[in-house]
Amino acid sequence: MKGRLLAVDWGERRIGLALSDETQTLAQPLSTLTRRAGKRFPMAQLLEQVAKHNVVGIIVGLPQLPPPSVVVVALLVVVVVVVAVVVVALLVVVVGVVVVVVVVAPTGGVTVRLKVPAAPLKPSTTMK
């Protein structure tokens, strides 16, 4: 699937965004979202970048940890996948994304691939 990928690097204070080229060969920094303690995640800003750059996939990085226990890694993966599912659910509503694939790599990365339909979906008017 060709198109731009958005890489999301989660940090305690900031969330870094990088955008690939159309061939998914090179990426460059895009912007930084600021996280504020006790405040909601800046979802509107993230969705704005996704829509603005016609993103077809989101790659979410996990932090490097000292040799972690299996429980800690499992919890991190669950948190990242839940966040990815929320992002994807919002994308379905906002952009019309229809196919989602979540891949957890052995190195700790989580990739969310999205397939956007070429034409907007139209609701069916007939019942079978």
Order of alpha helices (4+ residues) and beta strands (2+ residues): beta-beta-beta-alpha-beta-alpha-beta-beta
